[in-house]
Amino acid sequence: MLAPVVVEIMTFRLRPGASEAEFLAADGRVQTEFAYQQAGMVRRTTARGADGDWVVVDLWRSAPDADACLDGWHRDPAPRAFMALVDEATVRVQRFETLD
């Protein structure tokens, strides 16, 4: 049996006026300059739905690793630029733990 992995899912829509190209550039910065620098980050991926919804899926080695990331998320320039393009009223974050 593999060790459990924490799956964090964030769904959202872009803020009015934000372009997809601008968002994808900011998302790329989060991935390279922030996410993979965090202890316990296993994988991060972003996807767009046909209806304009977006999802970011983060896989973490543990809940404490995911929790520790939050402090930096609010202070680091890359996530702040990312969030400036997101309609915060549409953000929903859920956390799960794998069972396999």
Buried (B, 14 or more C-beta within 10 A) or exposed (E): EEEBBBBBEBBBBBBEEBEEEBBEEBBEBBBEBBBEEBEBBEEBEBEEEEEEBBBBBBBBBBBEBBEBBEEBBEEBEBBBBBBEBBEEEBEEEEBEEEEE
